[in-house]
Structures are given as structure tokens and as C-alpha cells.
Amino acid sequence: KELVGKVESMINELDETARRYHELKAKEGYYDQVEKMLEAHMAEKSKKDTQKAKFEHAMEKMKKFMGAAERIESSIKDLEDSMKKKIVALNNVRPDRISSELPQITGSLQDLIRHAEEIRNT
């Protein structure tokens, strides 16, 4: 009887050990699933963060481009205004004074050309 009791006790211990083992394996599987879900979530978050950073970078470039476009537009308007003033000034030069005014006229035209080149190079 004593031997049967020991054998039954050992069988019960083995059953308990097997039950615990299966519980731990189930928990391990659950933790593996959670870990995979977390990794997938982090990968998706990283992807979104990268996309957001690229979008923000593109927006910064767009803002810079728009600022440059506004400056160019302003420079072109300034150039147009300057050209109108020069044309009016040239029209007001008396024919007998053209030769004496020629250096100033040439300088004014060179200023206009330089300004136009600056705009083009912007």
C-alpha cells in the first residue's frame, strides 16, 4: 500500500508538473504574440514617423521656395519700376545733351542688367 501511495503521489506530482508546464508554454505563446504585436506596432509607428518627417521636410522646402518666389516677384517688380523710371529719364534727355549724359545712361542700363541677372540667378 505504501508503494502504491508513493507511486500515486509521484503520478500526481508529474500531472501537476505537466499542467504547470502547459500553462507556462501557453503564457510563453501569449507573450510571444504580444511581443510580435508590439514589434509590428513599433515598426508601423517608425514608418509613420519617417513619413511625417519627410512631409515636414517637404513643407519646409515648399515654404523656402515660396519665400524665394515672393522675393523674386518683388525684385522683378522693382526692376520694372526702375526700368520705367530710366525710360522716362531717357525720354526727357534733350538731344543736344545725349552725348554728355551717355555715361550716366550706360551706368543706369548696366545697373538694370546686373539687377536682372541677380533675379535670374536667384
Disulfide bonds with the S-S distance in Angstrom:
none
